[in-house]
Every structure is written in C-alpha cells, then in structure tokens.
Amino acid sequence: MKIFFRYLVRYVEGVHNGRIFKPFLKKKDHMEKQKLFTFTSNQSLSLTRLSDSMHKNLFVICIDFALNAITTHGKTKKAEPVKVCITGAAGQIGYSLVYMVGSGAVFGTNTPVVLHLLDIAPMMGVLNGVCMEISDCALPCVRELYLLMTQQLPSKILMQLFLLGQCPAKKGQALDQHAKKSVKVLVVGNPANTNALICSKYAPSIPKENFSAMTRLDHNRAQAQISQRLGIPVADVKNIIIWGNHSSTQFPDVSHAIATVEGKDVPVYDAVKDSDWLKGDFITTVQKRGAAVIQARKLSSAMSAAKAASDHMHDWWHSTPEGKFVSMGVFSDGSYNTPEGVMFSFPVTLKNKQWTIVQGLPIDQFAQGKLDITGKELCEERDEALAVCKE
C-alpha cells in the first residue's frame, strides 16, 4: 500500500474571535505564506521554523495527510474519515492519546481520521513538536491534522471529542455553538465526573447521553490487579465494575466479574478465594493507584490514562461483545438507588454508539454502602460546581 501525503503550512493574519479558516481556503488577503508538496512514506518531512513576528499572527497550522485510498487484500475500499478533537493535546495524556487515535487503535485500522488538536496559545510550540512526531510516525490513518490555539471548536464537523483539560463550562458553550449534535464527548480532566456534568449543562442542544466521564482507567487497573493475582492474561478477566466517582471513593466491584482459568469461566470471588483481600487491599489499591504512580514516577499516569480513553471511545464506537460490560461515567437515572442528576460510573453495554446501563445485578449490603459513599461525594461536587456557575 502506497500512501501519499500533502503538507501545508499557513500563516493567517487578521483573525479574531476564534474564527477558523477552512483548509485550502482561497483568500489571498489572508495568506502570507503557503507551501504544498507531495512525498511518499519513505521520504522525510521538514517543518518550516516560525519566526517570532509570524508566530504572533499564527492561528491554524493545517497539515493534510491525504490518504487516497485504503487497500485490503487487493481491493480498494474508501472510508469516510472520523473527525476527532483532542483538547489539552500538548499535555502528557494528549501526547500518548494522539498516537493511539492516529494508529487506528480506536476507530479501526481501515478508518481514516481527521485530528483537531487544541491547546492554549503558550503551548503551541509544544503542540508543533507533537505535530512533527505525528508526521514522523507516518500513520496511515491520519488524513488531516489541525493545530488550533483557541477555545473555539471546528464548526459543525466534530464526531468525537476527548476533553483532557479544564474549563468545562467554556468547552460546553463551544460545543453547543460549533459541534454536531451527534458528537460523542469523553471528559478525562479531573474531577472528570463533575466536569462532564458541567460541560453538558452548558451544551443544552446536545443530548445528555452523548457526554461521558472516564472511569475506564480505574476499570483497567482493577482488571490488571485480578489478572496478576490469578496469574492469567488480563484479557481473561471481564465484567469488573467501577461504581461512582473517579476519585478515592470509587467502588471497584468484582462481585459479577468472571475469570477464565484453565479454559473455564469462573466467578472471580471463587477463583481468588480471598474475600478479605477483595474487600480490602484490592479496593484500596485501585482507589489509590493514581497517587502511587505519581509517587513513583513524579508525574501522573499519562500513558495508562490515554490507553483508557482509547478503550472507552473504542467500545463506544464499535460496541461491546455479547456478554461483556465495561465501566463508564454516565448520567444517573437512579439505577441501583444512586442519586439522579450526577455523572455516575455504572456497568454499561454499548451498541450502535449508544450505552445502556446493565440492570438487575444483585447489590449486597457491603456494596450498597460503598455506592452511598461515592454517590454522596458526587452530589457534593455537583452542588459546589453549580454554585460556582451561578456566581
């Protein structure tokens, strides 16, 4: 398969109020410099260094990786690109996430993507470096790449959105004005559950079901702990649940989890045979894992967070397999006696890009107590955040 790329750098003058110029817009009075050339995947790509005088007028850097076609087993198949925006893209999580999205790990190796990487003006130099690395990776799925230094979102085109940074109210307003109403939004920046709630509040034209908070990192951590305890592959552990908030009050629950041991599906409680550990150290290890990573590497758990964001959006896009559910922060409808009006992590199945809370799971007294604690914290966060919004 031969891949052709086109590289375009634009320096735009006189742009105000977050106005975004579409790629290849032919307005000479707005263009100071333009480069266009084509090369194959074995050629290198050099970026033009920006002078200080040009940088202050830079609004959009557009790199168009023009994927002409996808060839599979001798047949040519064209696919519509998925348009993705990652905010806070110059940060640690963004650095790992951009590669995962561009590699095809999220939307599929035969699905081209158009990436919009957004960050604040002081981070544009760093973001430019991320852009260089994306080009150097020669990712066949990346068709177009836009670097934006504005709170505005690309107008009416977004299909998927990863919110890694803060300012959920401003981003909600931008979504309400500029994004497609079918956009799927994953909020990662902490406090993720309440940030997702506030983001949705300021985007009333977008269905609440399209907003979610990431608890998949906690889910993956719990899954890894069980696989290590049993000495089995992590893929042989399923249906772990993270209830509630992405915080130290979360409840990692294996009461309904299944492990495949020596070719047989066994309830995790029966496989581990240590209820004291499952109700004690296992829970606290998952709850405090983020702090443990920070203490060890002096930085946050960026790589695993990016992987979790990819897993979250992958399942939302492709659906969950039959008999499997995952953890996802979604709007509570009161299921399992949880408080309504908060973004609560539940076990969910996904089909046709819609999530459904798994119903009818038995909840014992121990579990209900844990749900009450994390639910109370979410209500307190919600009330505090809404009070600030009124000020």
C-alpha positions as CSV (number, residue, x, y, z in Angstrom):
1,M,0.0,0.0,0.0
2,K,1.4,3.4,-1.0
3,I,0.4,6.4,1.0
4,F,0.7,10.0,-0.3
5,F,1.0,13.0,2.0
6,R,0.5,16.6,1.3
7,Y,2.0,19.2,3.7
8,L,0.5,22.6,4.0
9,V,1.5,25.4,6.5
10,R,-0.5,28.5,6.7
11,Y,0.1,31.8,8.4
12,V,-3.1,33.7,8.8
13,E,-3.3,37.4,9.6
14,G,-6.2,39.4,10.9
15,V,-8.0,36.5,12.5
16,H,-10.1,37.5,15.6
17,N,-12.8,36.0,17.9
18,G,-11.8,32.4,17.2
19,R,-12.6,32.4,13.5
20,I,-11.3,29.3,11.8
21,F,-10.3,29.2,8.2
22,K,-11.2,26.0,6.3
23,P,-8.3,24.2,4.7
24,F,-7.3,25.3,1.2
25,L,-9.5,28.5,1.5
26,K,-8.5,30.7,-1.4
27,K,-8.3,34.1,0.1
28,K,-5.0,35.8,-0.9
29,D,-5.5,38.7,1.5
30,H,-5.5,36.3,4.5
31,M,-2.5,34.2,3.3
32,E,1.1,35.3,4.0
33,K,2.8,32.1,3.1
34,Q,1.8,28.7,1.7
35,K,3.8,25.5,0.9
36,L,2.5,22.4,-0.8
37,F,4.3,19.3,-1.9
38,T,3.8,15.6,-2.1
39,F,6.0,12.8,-0.9
40,T,5.8,9.0,-0.2
41,S,6.1,7.3,3.1
42,N,9.8,6.7,2.9
43,Q,10.6,10.4,2.5
44,S,11.2,12.8,5.3
45,L,9.0,15.8,6.2
46,S,10.6,19.0,7.3
47,L,8.7,21.8,9.1
48,T,9.3,25.4,8.5
49,R,10.5,27.2,11.6
50,L,8.3,30.1,12.6
51,S,9.8,33.5,13.2
52,D,8.6,35.5,16.2
53,S,6.8,38.0,14.0
54,M,5.0,35.3,12.1
55,H,4.1,33.3,15.3
56,K,2.1,36.1,16.8
57,N,-0.2,36.0,13.8
58,L,-0.4,32.2,13.6
59,F,-3.9,30.9,14.1
60,V,-4.1,27.5,12.4
61,I,-1.4,25.1,11.2
62,C,-3.0,22.7,8.8
63,I,-1.2,19.5,7.8
64,D,-3.2,17.5,5.3
65,F,-2.2,13.8,5.3
66,A,-4.2,13.0,2.1
67,L,-4.9,9.3,2.2
68,N,-6.0,8.5,-1.3
69,A,-7.4,5.0,-0.6
70,I,-7.2,2.0,1.8
71,T,-6.1,-1.2,0.1
72,T,-7.0,-4.5,1.7
73,H,-6.3,-7.9,0.0
74,G,-6.0,-6.3,-3.4
75,K,-9.3,-4.4,-3.1
76,T,-9.6,-0.7,-2.7
77,K,-12.1,0.5,-0.1
78,K,-12.8,4.1,0.7
79,A,-14.0,5.1,4.1
80,E,-15.4,8.3,5.5
81,P,-12.9,9.9,8.0
82,V,-13.8,10.3,11.6
83,K,-13.4,13.8,12.8
84,V,-11.8,14.0,16.3
85,C,-10.9,16.9,18.6
86,I,-8.5,16.5,21.5
87,T,-8.3,19.4,23.9
88,G,-5.2,19.9,26.0
89,A,-3.4,18.0,23.3
90,A,0.0,19.3,24.2
91,G,-0.2,17.7,27.7
92,Q,1.1,14.3,28.8
93,I,-2.1,12.4,28.2
94,G,-2.6,14.1,24.8
95,Y,0.9,13.1,23.7
96,S,0.1,9.4,24.1
97,L,-3.5,9.6,23.0
98,V,-2.8,11.3,19.7
99,Y,-0.7,8.4,18.6
100,M,-3.3,5.8,19.7
101,V,-6.1,7.6,17.7
102,G,-3.9,8.1,14.7
103,S,-2.7,4.5,14.7
104,G,-6.2,3.1,14.2
105,A,-6.4,1.6,17.7
106,V,-9.6,3.5,18.5
107,F,-11.7,3.7,15.3
108,G,-10.1,0.9,13.3
109,T,-7.1,0.5,11.0
110,N,-9.3,0.9,7.9
111,T,-10.9,4.1,9.2
112,P,-9.1,7.4,8.3
113,V,-9.2,10.2,11.0
114,V,-9.1,14.0,10.9
115,L,-7.4,15.3,14.0
116,H,-8.0,18.7,15.6
117,L,-5.5,19.2,18.3
118,L,-6.4,22.2,20.6
119,D,-4.5,23.9,23.3
120,I,-3.8,27.4,24.7
121,A,-1.5,29.8,23.0
122,P,1.6,29.3,25.3
123,M,1.5,25.6,24.4
124,M,1.6,26.0,20.6
125,G,5.3,25.4,20.4
126,V,5.0,22.1,22.2
127,L,2.0,21.2,20.1
128,N,4.0,22.0,17.0
129,G,6.6,19.4,18.2
130,V,3.8,16.8,18.7
131,C,2.7,17.6,15.1
132,M,6.3,16.9,13.9
133,E,6.2,13.5,15.6
134,I,2.9,12.6,14.2
135,S,4.2,13.2,10.7
136,D,7.4,11.2,11.5
137,C,5.2,8.3,12.6
138,A,3.8,8.2,9.0
139,L,0.4,7.0,10.4
140,P,-1.7,5.7,7.5
141,C,-5.0,6.5,9.2
142,V,-4.3,10.2,9.7
143,R,-5.8,12.1,6.8
144,E,-5.8,15.7,8.1
145,L,-4.3,17.4,11.2
146,Y,-5.3,20.8,12.5
147,L,-3.5,22.6,15.3
148,L,-5.7,25.2,17.0
149,M,-4.9,27.7,19.7
150,T,-8.4,28.8,20.6
151,Q,-11.3,27.8,22.8
152,Q,-13.4,27.6,19.7
153,L,-14.1,24.2,18.2
154,P,-14.2,23.4,14.5
155,S,-17.6,24.4,13.2
156,K,-20.3,21.7,12.8
157,I,-17.9,18.9,12.0
158,L,-16.9,17.1,15.2
159,M,-17.9,13.5,15.7
160,Q,-15.7,12.5,18.6
161,L,-14.2,14.7,21.4
162,F,-11.7,14.0,24.1
163,L,-11.6,16.7,26.7
164,L,-8.3,16.4,28.6
165,G,-8.1,19.9,30.0
166,Q,-10.2,22.0,32.3
167,C,-12.8,24.8,31.8
168,P,-15.8,22.5,31.2
169,A,-18.3,25.5,31.0
170,K,-16.4,27.2,28.2
171,K,-15.9,24.0,26.3
172,G,-19.6,23.2,26.8
173,Q,-20.6,26.5,25.3
174,A,-18.2,26.0,22.4
175,L,-19.7,22.5,21.8
176,D,-23.2,24.0,21.9
177,Q,-22.3,26.5,19.2
178,H,-20.0,24.6,16.9
179,A,-20.2,20.8,17.2
180,K,-22.6,18.4,15.6
181,K,-25.4,17.4,17.8
182,S,-24.4,13.7,17.4
183,V,-20.9,14.4,18.8
184,K,-19.6,11.9,21.4
185,V,-17.8,13.6,24.3
186,L,-15.4,11.9,26.7
187,V,-14.2,14.0,29.7
188,V,-10.9,13.0,31.2
189,G,-9.8,16.1,33.1
190,N,-10.4,15.8,36.8
191,P,-12.8,16.0,38.5
192,A,-14.0,14.1,35.4
193,N,-17.5,13.2,36.5
194,T,-18.5,16.7,37.6
195,N,-16.6,18.3,34.7
196,A,-18.7,16.2,32.3
197,L,-21.9,17.2,34.1
198,I,-21.0,20.9,33.8
199,C,-19.9,20.6,30.2
200,S,-23.3,19.1,29.4
201,K,-25.1,21.8,31.3
202,Y,-23.5,24.4,29.0
203,A,-24.3,22.5,25.9
204,P,-28.1,22.0,26.2
205,S,-28.6,21.4,22.5
206,I,-26.5,18.2,22.7
207,P,-28.2,15.1,24.2
208,K,-27.0,14.3,27.7
209,E,-26.4,10.7,26.6
210,N,-23.6,12.0,24.4
211,F,-21.5,13.0,27.4
212,S,-19.4,10.7,29.5
213,A,-16.7,10.7,32.1
214,M,-13.7,8.3,32.1
215,T,-13.6,5.6,34.7
216,R,-12.1,3.1,32.3
217,L,-8.7,3.8,33.8
218,D,-9.9,2.5,37.2
219,H,-11.6,-0.4,35.4
220,N,-8.4,-1.4,33.6
221,R,-6.4,-1.0,36.9
222,A,-8.9,-3.4,38.7
223,Q,-8.7,-5.8,35.8
224,A,-4.9,-5.9,35.9
225,Q,-4.9,-6.5,39.7
226,I,-7.1,-9.5,39.3
227,S,-5.1,-10.9,36.4
228,Q,-1.9,-10.6,38.3
229,R,-3.4,-12.2,41.4
230,L,-4.6,-15.2,39.4
231,G,-1.6,-15.3,37.1
232,I,-3.8,-15.2,33.9
233,P,-3.8,-12.9,30.9
234,V,-5.7,-9.6,31.5
235,A,-8.0,-10.5,28.6
236,D,-9.3,-13.4,30.6
237,V,-10.9,-11.1,33.2
238,K,-14.2,-9.4,32.3
239,N,-17.2,-7.7,33.8
240,I,-15.4,-5.8,36.6
241,I,-17.4,-2.7,37.6
242,I,-16.3,0.7,38.8
243,W,-19.2,2.4,40.6
244,G,-19.5,6.1,41.2
245,N,-16.8,8.8,41.1
246,H,-13.4,8.8,39.5
247,S,-11.8,9.5,42.9
248,S,-10.7,7.7,46.0
249,T,-14.4,7.0,46.9
250,Q,-14.9,4.9,43.8
251,F,-16.0,1.3,44.4
252,P,-14.1,-1.4,42.3
253,D,-16.5,-4.3,42.4
254,V,-15.8,-7.9,41.3
255,S,-19.0,-9.5,42.6
256,H,-20.1,-10.0,39.0
257,A,-16.7,-10.5,37.3
258,I,-15.7,-13.6,35.5
259,A,-12.2,-15.1,35.1
260,T,-11.2,-17.7,32.6
261,V,-9.0,-20.2,34.5
262,E,-7.6,-23.2,32.7
263,G,-10.2,-22.8,30.0
264,K,-13.2,-22.5,32.3
265,D,-15.2,-19.4,33.2
266,V,-15.2,-18.9,37.0
267,P,-16.6,-16.1,39.2
268,V,-13.7,-14.0,40.4
269,Y,-14.6,-14.5,44.0
270,D,-14.4,-18.3,43.5
271,A,-11.1,-18.0,41.6
272,V,-9.3,-15.7,44.0
273,K,-10.7,-17.4,47.2
274,D,-9.8,-14.5,49.4
275,S,-12.8,-12.3,50.2
276,D,-10.8,-10.3,52.7
277,W,-8.4,-9.2,50.0
278,L,-11.1,-8.5,47.5
279,K,-13.0,-6.3,50.1
280,G,-9.9,-4.7,51.4
281,D,-6.5,-4.3,49.8
282,F,-7.8,-4.8,46.3
283,I,-10.2,-1.9,46.6
284,T,-7.8,0.5,48.2
285,T,-5.0,-0.4,45.7
286,V,-7.3,0.6,42.8
287,Q,-8.6,3.7,44.6
288,K,-5.1,5.0,45.3
289,R,-3.3,3.7,42.2
290,G,-3.1,7.2,40.6
291,A,-1.3,8.6,43.7
292,A,1.0,5.6,43.8
293,V,2.0,6.2,40.1
294,I,2.7,9.9,40.9
295,Q,4.8,9.0,43.8
296,A,6.8,6.5,41.8
297,R,7.4,8.5,38.6
298,K,6.9,12.0,39.9
299,L,4.3,12.5,37.1
300,S,0.7,11.5,36.6
301,S,-0.3,8.2,34.9
302,A,-0.5,9.6,31.4
303,M,0.2,6.5,29.3
304,S,-2.4,4.4,31.1
305,A,-4.9,7.3,31.0
306,A,-4.5,7.6,27.3
307,K,-5.0,3.9,26.8
308,A,-8.1,4.0,28.9
309,A,-9.5,6.9,26.9
310,S,-8.8,4.9,23.7
311,D,-10.6,1.8,25.2
312,H,-13.6,3.9,26.2
313,M,-14.1,5.5,22.8
314,H,-13.2,2.3,21.0
315,D,-16.1,0.4,22.7
316,W,-18.5,3.4,22.3
317,W,-17.7,3.3,18.5
318,H,-17.5,-0.5,17.9
319,S,-19.9,-1.8,20.7
320,T,-19.1,-4.3,23.5
321,P,-19.1,-8.0,22.7
322,E,-22.0,-10.1,23.8
323,G,-21.9,-11.0,27.5
324,K,-19.4,-8.3,28.3
325,F,-19.9,-4.9,30.0
326,V,-17.5,-2.1,30.9
327,S,-17.4,0.9,33.3
328,M,-18.4,4.3,32.1
329,G,-19.4,7.5,33.8
330,V,-22.8,8.5,32.5
331,F,-25.9,10.4,33.7
332,S,-27.5,8.6,36.6
333,D,-31.2,7.7,36.1
334,G,-31.4,6.5,39.7
335,S,-30.5,2.9,38.9
336,Y,-29.2,0.9,41.9
337,N,-30.5,3.6,44.3
338,T,-27.9,6.1,43.1
339,P,-28.6,9.8,43.2
340,E,-30.0,11.3,40.0
341,G,-28.6,14.4,38.3
342,V,-24.9,13.3,38.7
343,M,-22.5,11.7,36.4
344,F,-22.1,8.2,38.0
345,S,-20.0,5.3,36.8
346,F,-22.1,2.2,36.0
347,P,-21.6,-1.1,34.2
348,V,-22.8,-0.5,30.7
349,T,-23.1,-2.3,27.4
350,L,-22.7,-0.4,24.1
351,K,-24.4,-1.0,20.8
352,N,-24.9,1.3,17.8
353,K,-22.9,4.0,19.5
354,Q,-25.4,4.1,22.4
355,W,-24.8,3.0,26.0
356,T,-27.2,1.1,28.2
357,I,-26.8,0.6,32.0
358,V,-26.8,-3.0,32.9
359,Q,-29.8,-3.7,35.1
360,G,-30.8,-6.4,37.6
361,L,-27.4,-7.0,39.2
362,P,-27.8,-8.0,42.9
363,I,-26.2,-5.5,45.3
364,D,-25.4,-6.7,48.8
365,Q,-25.2,-4.5,51.9
366,F,-21.4,-4.1,51.6
367,A,-21.7,-2.8,48.0
368,Q,-24.7,-0.6,48.7
369,G,-22.7,1.1,51.5
370,K,-19.9,1.8,49.0
371,L,-22.3,3.2,46.4
372,D,-23.8,5.5,49.0
373,I,-20.4,7.0,49.9
374,T,-19.3,7.7,46.4
375,G,-22.8,9.0,45.5
376,K,-22.7,11.4,48.4
377,E,-19.4,12.8,47.2
378,L,-20.7,13.3,43.7
379,C,-23.7,15.2,45.0
380,E,-21.4,17.5,47.0
381,E,-19.2,18.1,43.9
382,R,-22.2,18.8,41.8
383,D,-23.7,21.3,44.3
384,E,-20.4,23.1,44.7
385,A,-19.8,23.3,41.0
386,L,-23.4,24.6,40.2
387,A,-23.0,27.2,43.0
388,V,-19.8,28.5,41.3
389,C,-21.6,28.6,37.9
390,K,-24.2,30.9,39.4
391,E,-21.6,33.4,40.6
